[in-house]
Amino acid sequence: FFWKEISEHPNYDSVWQSKGIIQHLKNVKSSVATMIVGGWFDAEDLYGPLETYKNIEKHNPNNYNTMVFGPWDHGKWASTRVRNSVGNYYFGDSISLFYQKNIETKFFNHFLKGEGDKNSGLPEAYVYDSGKKEWKTYDSWPPKNVKKESFFLNSNQELKKTHNGKFTQKIKFISDVKRPVPYSEDIKTVFTPRKYMTDDQRFAARRPDVLVFETDVLTEDFTLAGDILAKLKVATTGTAADWIVKVIDVHPSNTKTENKQMQKHLKMSNYHLMVRSEVLRGRFRNSFSKPEPFVPNRKTNVNIKLQDVFHTFKKGHKVQIQVQSTWFPLIDLNPQTYVDNIFKADKKDFKTQTHTIFTDSSIEFSVLKN
């Protein structure tokens, strides 16, 4: 039944609109205290906790509403393991245990056994910096001292604050439907692909159908705290295309390997940590309810909102952006020829196309200032 519902309703129509949770968060009773808990690397549900917190905060400003985000995948805030890692990446010891003892227990004791007022002793936002590997507290999320900064996807694989040259340049790549970019270098299938959220992305950077843009080596720490907006300027020889943007922390060559459970062929030296990633099926670039094809070879705006992060790119690291158009099998293949319902596309609809990224494309970061 569920599969039929998905395949018969590929757009955000009345079926999905009636099931949405967000629109029901406008009248949350003020007598109910909420603490939204999520993981920065939750492959199953990163959107949900963030949007739940933000919408309760927006529509119910007098409520007690707080958020806690740690370096966890799905449900790991309830783990009793000492070592906290996601896939190959080790974040530290006793992170979940710290949350359970010092945050969760304190919340329940106050609201179920104690005074139950807004003076819980907990901050508005208890968040873990996945780059510095430490907890921070703020009285708002995003923090008040966050500023938007844009970086351009320049030619020569450069990620710069300024657009290089007077003229916008075109960077082309071929998106072969018979040879899609995999979401992981692992040659196996898993029911829930949690590990990919922190995977080393060097395997993807080596492909000609993945565009790479990178800063110089950072001379000081660079902290992102909040959402990210990719403002792509694109074109395609076809009428349909997906767009994937990944934000990556490139570690220096002298980084020591701390995780004994890391895959044996990898080391932390030059590790390309995927900090955040997102995909947008291009037909939904203007509306999830009213899809539309691309006009072949026409320059088109595609804005992709990436979910919030709290991550410090340390001095000596680099910030990298990867842009691609396939992410298989995490995301099903786009035929790259517009059809009303991709679930019902014919074999003849799947065609290799040439895509273009223009160098006036940019990434807007939420940067934490001291």
Disulfide bonds with the S-S distance in Angstrom:
none
